[in-house]
């Protein structure tokens, strides 16, 4: 038998503004919950409230770099026996005004973050292609390219941070490796990312 949260969400879905809302059941800590989901990614989660006989509705956002405060995440509670029409009314009047205003900003921030990540990955890829023996040894939180001379501990590490800041670290590097990495790095920054600057170069000798 469907849970009360699923029943309420199923009753509310066809009444939701704009149409296209569907219902998905899920479980959190053995509690049966339901979500109203829209094709544009908006999601309203319905779960049992602490008070017996009540349910809670709240908005949900994707993982984001946008700064979300408590006011961006409204929630409301109602008696479960009031039915799906009451749930739709509560969602429409108490949750959607804030949610609909904030959700596009979250998507825009995520798209900007994706573009920055793509730019960092592209710069790292150029470095790998231009320096023989180089490889990406880590992609997150920022790409790290390493040149390691085979059979020795000589290496160069370039951390591609974006926003004009890239860190290149030299450890036990011979002249040939230093010249190859510096030439490739300089050529790529000028050609592929003119706003990036060689902000921090450090030579460590141990």
Secondary structure, DSSP 8 states (H G I E B T S, - for coil): ---HHHHHHHHHHTTSTTS--EEEEEEETTEEEEEEE-TTS-EEEEEE-SSTTEEEEEEE--S-SS---GGGS-EEEEEGGG-HHHHHHHIIIIIHHHHHHHHHHHHHHHHHHHHHHHHHHHHHHHHHHHSTTEEEEE-SSS-EEEEE-TTSS-EEEEEEEETTEEEEEEES--HHHHHHHHHHHHHHHHHH-TT-EEEEEEEE--
